[in-house]
Amino acid sequence: MTDLPPNTQNPDDATNNDVAQEFLRKLRQKQGSWVEWGVAIAYLQKNGYNPQEIFEATGFEPIQQNQVVVGSQVYNSLEKFGASEATRSHYTARGSDILYELRLLNQEERAAAAELAFTHKIDADEAREVAKSIKEFSYFRTLPEGFSAHPGDAVAYQAWKLARQNTDLQQRSRLIAKGLRFAHTPNARKQIEQLLTDFSVVPKRPAPILPFYRLESEEELPRIVPVVGELPLTAQDLQAVPLVTEIEPFRMVKFSGEQAWVPIPGWQVLLRAEDPVVILANGDRLPNQTQSQPQPVLVVIDRAQRQWDESSYFVVENSGELDFQWFETAPEIPLFGKIIIIVRPKKILDEELTKDSWQIDE
């Protein structure tokens, strides 16, 4: 594999290019720890190198790049928030896949969850469940009776809750065993042990279906065109209109300044919205979505709808960041709007083919 050419976005910055070439060499030769690889790849991506170029130069596939970059960011939380030396040492050598699953937690929660994962020797699949349990537990303003704020009790609470909803004795026993395994406080253990003699079942309320839409045709994907004005106009008026550059996969456009617009078909649910806004996200940020290669989605929020109902998902604040969540009962935290539409990009088998109408006609 050969070195990449200098970063085209910074052609005069020789220092940046020297650093980039050194990082590429270390990645190609697999020098250093995986945490260092994540830092190096993040630097390259920030300085204009796309994942495919990095793959061709180093052998790190795009999905591996994403895992070590995110994992290294989570690792930084361990150092900042007091994870034990044994835990930090363990994750320096291995475990990028486990730390990657903790990405949706805040920094303090990441450190505590990593400590828990190390203590209980869990794998990536279990780490995903642990992160989900801790995240959902963080929405409680008042802790459930018998459970503390410790991440072990958060996982134990989730197991306790699911066990109470389960009629299958084998599944129920498995969940009780999981709760006892992770319970950190005596009170939490006592709560779970009560299920060994109390076989009553609390009906489970199913989560609603997320409101997914997919753009299926070119007609459903409108194009935004800037307006010059009404005649009479001058050449200067025409030249003053900025060039509109579409950003795929939703044809979002940006003009001067920070504001951007994106076209969305006039579906009835959107026309009825009072104050719709769009949030860009990856599919793995949505509740109950597990995707090996999450695709981008547009999440349309109606900020006017802030009244809880059991059949909808809402935008909330989680550790200073916006998050999406469904609540089985009325939450004790503010709601910032309801999710009314989630738009998936149009599936295109051959992007270039669709641009040549004569090929389609034949």
C-alpha positions as CSV (number, residue, x, y, z in Angstrom):
1,M,0.0,0.0,0.0
2,T,1.2,3.5,-0.8
3,D,1.0,6.7,1.1
4,L,-1.9,9.0,0.5
5,P,-1.4,12.3,-1.4
6,P,-1.4,15.4,0.8
7,N,-4.7,16.4,2.2
8,T,-6.5,18.3,-0.7
9,Q,-8.3,20.5,1.8
10,N,-5.0,21.8,3.3
11,P,-2.5,21.6,0.4
12,D,-0.1,24.2,2.0
13,D,-0.1,22.7,5.5
14,A,3.1,20.6,5.3
15,T,3.0,19.8,9.0
16,N,-0.5,18.3,8.9
17,N,0.5,16.2,6.0
18,D,3.7,14.9,7.7
19,V,1.6,14.0,10.8
20,A,-0.9,12.3,8.6
21,Q,1.7,10.2,6.7
22,E,3.3,9.1,10.0
23,F,-0.2,8.0,11.3
24,L,-0.8,6.1,8.1
25,R,2.6,4.3,8.5
26,K,1.8,3.3,12.1
27,L,-1.7,2.1,11.1
28,R,-0.3,0.2,8.2
29,Q,2.3,-1.5,10.4
30,K,-0.2,-1.9,13.3
31,Q,2.1,-0.1,15.7
32,G,0.8,0.9,19.1
33,S,-2.5,0.1,20.9
34,W,-6.0,0.1,19.4
35,V,-6.6,3.3,21.4
36,E,-3.8,5.0,19.5
37,W,-5.2,3.7,16.2
38,G,-8.5,5.3,17.0
39,V,-6.8,8.6,17.7
40,A,-4.8,8.4,14.5
41,I,-7.9,7.5,12.3
42,A,-9.9,10.4,13.9
43,Y,-7.1,12.8,13.1
44,L,-7.0,11.6,9.5
45,Q,-10.7,11.9,9.0
46,K,-10.8,15.3,10.6
47,N,-8.1,16.4,8.1
48,G,-10.0,15.4,5.0
49,Y,-9.2,11.7,4.4
50,N,-12.3,9.6,3.8
51,P,-12.7,6.1,5.2
52,Q,-12.2,4.4,1.8
53,E,-8.8,6.2,1.3
54,I,-7.7,5.2,4.8
55,F,-8.8,1.6,4.1
56,E,-6.8,1.4,0.9
57,A,-3.7,2.9,2.6
58,T,-3.8,0.9,5.9
59,G,-6.1,-2.1,5.6
60,F,-8.5,-0.9,8.3
61,E,-12.0,-1.4,6.9
62,P,-14.5,1.5,7.4
63,I,-16.5,-0.5,10.0
64,Q,-13.3,-1.1,12.0
65,Q,-12.3,2.5,11.7
66,N,-15.6,3.6,13.3
67,Q,-15.3,1.0,16.1
68,V,-11.8,2.1,17.2
69,V,-12.5,5.8,16.8
70,V,-15.6,5.7,18.9
71,G,-14.0,3.1,21.3
72,S,-11.0,5.4,21.9
73,Q,-13.3,8.3,22.7
74,V,-15.1,6.1,25.3
75,Y,-11.7,5.0,26.6
76,N,-10.8,8.7,27.3
77,S,-13.8,8.8,29.7
78,L,-12.2,6.0,31.7
79,E,-9.2,8.2,32.4
80,K,-11.2,11.3,33.2
81,F,-13.7,9.7,35.5
82,G,-11.7,7.5,37.8
83,A,-11.9,3.9,36.3
84,S,-9.5,1.6,38.2
85,E,-6.0,1.0,36.9
86,A,-6.8,-2.6,36.2
87,T,-9.8,-1.6,34.1
88,R,-7.8,0.9,32.1
89,S,-5.0,-1.5,31.6
90,H,-7.4,-4.2,30.4
91,Y,-9.1,-1.9,27.8
92,T,-5.8,-0.5,26.6
93,A,-5.0,-4.0,25.2
94,R,-8.4,-5.2,24.1
95,G,-12.1,-4.5,24.2
96,S,-12.8,-1.8,21.5
97,D,-16.0,-3.6,20.6
98,I,-17.2,-3.5,24.2
99,L,-16.4,0.2,24.7
100,Y,-18.0,1.0,21.4
101,E,-21.4,-0.3,22.8
102,L,-21.1,2.2,25.6
103,R,-21.0,5.2,23.3
104,L,-24.6,6.4,24.0
105,L,-23.9,6.9,27.7
106,N,-22.4,10.2,29.2
107,Q,-18.8,10.2,30.2
108,E,-19.3,9.4,33.8
109,E,-21.7,6.5,33.0
110,R,-19.2,5.2,30.4
111,A,-16.5,4.9,33.1
112,A,-18.8,3.1,35.5
113,A,-20.2,0.8,32.8
114,A,-16.7,-0.1,31.6
115,E,-15.8,-0.9,35.2
116,L,-18.9,-3.1,35.5
117,A,-18.1,-4.8,32.2
118,F,-14.6,-5.6,33.3
119,T,-15.6,-6.9,36.7
120,H,-18.2,-9.3,35.2
121,K,-16.2,-10.2,32.1
122,I,-19.1,-9.5,29.7
123,D,-19.0,-9.5,25.9
124,A,-20.1,-6.9,23.3
125,D,-23.7,-8.2,23.2
126,E,-24.0,-8.0,27.0
127,A,-22.3,-4.6,26.9
128,R,-25.1,-3.3,24.6
129,E,-27.7,-4.5,27.1
130,V,-25.9,-3.0,30.0
131,A,-25.6,0.4,28.2
132,K,-29.4,0.3,27.4
133,S,-30.2,-0.6,31.0
134,I,-28.1,2.2,32.4
135,K,-29.4,4.8,29.9
136,E,-33.0,3.9,30.7
137,F,-32.4,4.0,34.4
138,S,-30.9,7.5,34.1
139,Y,-34.3,8.8,33.2
140,F,-35.6,8.2,36.7
141,R,-35.6,11.3,38.8
142,T,-36.7,9.2,41.8
143,L,-34.9,5.9,42.0
144,P,-37.1,2.8,42.0
145,E,-37.6,1.4,45.5
146,G,-34.8,-0.8,46.6
147,F,-32.3,0.1,43.9
148,S,-29.4,2.5,44.1
149,A,-27.8,4.7,41.3
150,H,-24.9,2.1,40.9
151,P,-24.8,0.8,37.3
152,G,-25.0,-2.8,38.7
153,D,-28.3,-1.9,40.3
154,A,-29.4,-0.3,37.0
155,V,-28.9,-3.6,35.2
156,A,-30.4,-5.6,38.1
157,Y,-33.5,-3.3,38.0
158,Q,-34.0,-4.0,34.2
159,A,-33.7,-7.8,34.9
160,W,-36.2,-7.5,37.8
161,K,-38.6,-5.5,35.7
162,L,-38.5,-8.0,32.8
163,A,-38.7,-11.0,35.1
164,R,-41.9,-9.6,36.6
165,Q,-43.4,-9.3,33.1
166,N,-42.4,-12.8,32.0
167,T,-44.7,-15.8,32.3
168,D,-42.2,-18.3,31.0
169,L,-40.6,-19.9,34.1
170,Q,-37.3,-20.6,32.3
171,Q,-36.9,-17.1,31.0
172,R,-38.0,-15.7,34.4
173,S,-35.4,-17.8,36.2
174,R,-32.7,-16.6,33.7
175,L,-33.6,-13.0,34.4
176,I,-33.6,-13.4,38.1
177,A,-30.2,-15.0,37.9
178,K,-29.0,-12.1,35.8
179,G,-30.4,-9.6,38.4
180,L,-28.7,-11.4,41.3
181,R,-25.4,-11.4,39.3
182,F,-25.3,-7.7,38.8
183,A,-27.1,-6.4,41.9
184,H,-24.7,-4.2,43.8
185,T,-26.6,-3.3,47.0
186,P,-28.3,-5.7,49.5
187,N,-31.6,-3.9,49.0
188,A,-31.5,-4.6,45.2
189,R,-30.6,-8.2,45.8
190,K,-33.5,-8.5,48.3
191,Q,-35.9,-7.0,45.7
192,I,-34.9,-9.7,43.2
193,E,-34.9,-12.5,45.6
194,Q,-38.6,-11.8,46.4
195,L,-39.4,-12.9,42.8
196,L,-38.3,-16.4,43.8
197,T,-41.5,-16.8,45.9
198,D,-43.7,-14.2,44.2
199,F,-44.9,-15.5,40.8
200,S,-47.4,-12.7,40.0
201,V,-47.0,-11.3,36.5
202,V,-47.1,-7.6,35.7
203,P,-48.5,-7.2,32.1
204,K,-45.9,-5.7,29.8
205,R,-47.0,-2.7,27.7
206,P,-45.4,-3.1,24.2
207,A,-43.4,-0.3,22.8
208,P,-45.1,1.5,19.9
209,I,-43.8,1.1,16.4
210,L,-41.4,3.9,15.3
211,P,-43.0,6.1,12.5
212,F,-40.6,5.1,9.6
213,Y,-41.2,6.4,6.1
214,R,-39.0,5.6,3.1
215,L,-38.6,7.8,0.0
216,E,-39.5,5.4,-2.9
217,S,-39.5,7.5,-6.0
218,E,-37.8,10.5,-7.6
219,E,-41.2,12.4,-7.4
220,E,-41.2,12.0,-3.6
221,L,-37.7,13.5,-3.4
222,P,-38.3,17.2,-4.2
223,R,-35.5,19.6,-5.1
224,I,-35.0,22.9,-3.4
225,V,-34.3,25.8,-5.8
226,P,-33.4,29.3,-4.7
227,V,-35.5,32.3,-5.9
228,V,-33.8,35.3,-7.5
229,G,-36.8,37.6,-7.2
230,E,-39.5,39.1,-9.5
231,L,-38.7,41.0,-12.7
232,P,-37.2,43.4,-13.4
233,L,-33.9,42.0,-12.2
234,T,-30.3,42.8,-12.9
235,A,-27.3,40.5,-13.7
236,Q,-26.0,41.3,-10.2
237,D,-29.3,40.0,-8.7
238,L,-28.8,36.7,-10.6
239,Q,-25.1,36.4,-9.7
240,A,-25.9,37.2,-6.0
241,V,-27.9,34.0,-5.5
242,P,-25.6,31.4,-3.9
243,L,-24.8,28.1,-5.4
244,V,-26.9,25.3,-3.9
245,T,-25.0,22.2,-3.1
246,E,-27.1,19.2,-2.2
247,I,-26.0,16.9,0.6
248,E,-27.0,13.3,0.1
249,P,-28.9,11.1,0.9
250,F,-31.7,13.6,1.6
251,R,-30.8,16.5,-0.7
252,M,-30.3,18.8,2.3
253,V,-29.0,22.2,1.3
254,K,-27.0,24.9,3.1
255,F,-26.7,28.6,2.3
256,S,-24.5,31.2,3.9
257,G,-24.7,31.1,7.7
258,E,-25.7,28.1,9.8
259,Q,-29.3,27.6,8.6
260,A,-30.0,24.7,6.3
261,W,-33.2,23.3,4.7
262,V,-34.1,19.8,3.6
263,P,-37.0,18.8,1.3
264,I,-39.6,16.4,2.7
265,P,-42.7,15.2,0.9
266,G,-46.0,16.7,2.0
267,W,-47.3,13.7,3.9
268,Q,-50.4,14.4,5.9
269,V,-48.7,13.8,9.3
270,L,-46.2,16.6,8.3
271,L,-48.9,19.0,7.1
272,R,-50.7,18.6,10.4
273,A,-47.6,19.5,12.5
274,E,-47.5,22.9,14.1
275,D,-43.8,23.4,14.6
276,P,-41.8,20.7,12.7
277,V,-38.0,20.6,12.9
278,V,-35.5,18.0,11.6
279,I,-32.7,16.2,13.5
280,L,-30.1,14.3,11.5
281,A,-29.1,11.0,13.1
282,N,-27.8,7.5,12.5
283,G,-30.3,4.7,12.9
284,D,-28.6,3.2,15.9
285,R,-29.5,6.3,17.9
286,L,-33.1,5.4,17.7
287,P,-34.7,3.3,20.5
288,N,-34.9,-0.5,20.0
289,Q,-32.8,-0.3,16.8
290,T,-29.7,-2.6,16.4
291,Q,-28.0,-2.3,13.1
292,S,-24.5,-3.5,12.2
293,Q,-24.3,-0.7,9.6
294,P,-26.7,1.9,10.6
295,Q,-27.9,4.2,7.9
296,P,-28.6,8.0,8.2
297,V,-32.2,9.0,9.0
298,L,-34.1,12.3,9.2
299,V,-36.0,12.5,12.5
300,V,-38.9,15.0,12.2
301,I,-40.0,16.5,15.5
302,D,-43.1,18.5,16.2
303,R,-42.0,20.8,19.0
304,A,-45.6,21.8,19.7
305,Q,-46.5,18.3,20.9
306,R,-45.0,18.0,24.4
307,Q,-47.8,16.2,26.1
308,W,-46.9,12.6,26.9
309,D,-48.9,9.7,25.5
310,E,-48.0,6.0,25.7
311,S,-48.0,5.4,21.9
312,S,-45.3,8.0,20.9
313,Y,-41.6,8.6,21.1
314,F,-40.3,11.9,22.4
315,V,-37.2,14.1,22.4
316,V,-35.6,14.5,25.9
317,E,-32.4,15.8,27.3
318,N,-29.9,13.2,28.5
319,S,-26.8,14.5,30.2
320,G,-26.9,17.8,28.2
321,E,-27.6,16.1,24.9
322,L,-30.9,15.5,23.0
323,D,-32.0,11.9,23.0
324,F,-35.0,9.9,21.8
325,Q,-37.1,7.8,24.2
326,W,-40.4,6.0,24.7
327,F,-41.9,6.1,28.2
328,E,-44.3,3.4,29.5
329,T,-45.6,5.9,32.0
330,A,-45.6,9.6,32.2
331,P,-42.0,10.7,32.8
332,E,-40.7,13.1,35.4
333,I,-38.5,15.0,32.9
334,P,-39.4,17.7,30.3
335,L,-40.4,16.6,26.8
336,F,-39.1,18.8,24.0
337,G,-41.3,17.4,21.2
338,K,-42.8,14.3,19.7
339,I,-41.3,12.2,16.8
340,I,-43.8,12.3,14.0
341,I,-41.8,11.0,11.1
342,I,-38.5,9.1,10.6
343,V,-37.4,9.2,7.0
344,R,-35.1,6.6,5.5
345,P,-33.2,7.5,2.3
346,K,-34.3,6.2,-1.0
347,K,-32.8,2.9,-2.1
348,I,-30.9,3.4,-5.3
349,L,-29.4,0.3,-6.9
350,D,-27.3,2.3,-9.4
351,E,-27.0,6.0,-8.8
352,E,-25.3,6.7,-12.1
353,L,-27.8,4.7,-14.1
354,T,-30.7,6.8,-12.9
355,K,-29.1,10.0,-14.3
356,D,-29.1,8.7,-17.9
357,S,-32.7,8.5,-19.1
358,W,-31.7,6.9,-22.4
359,Q,-30.4,3.9,-20.5
360,I,-33.6,3.5,-18.6
361,D,-35.7,3.9,-21.8
362,E,-33.8,1.0,-23.4
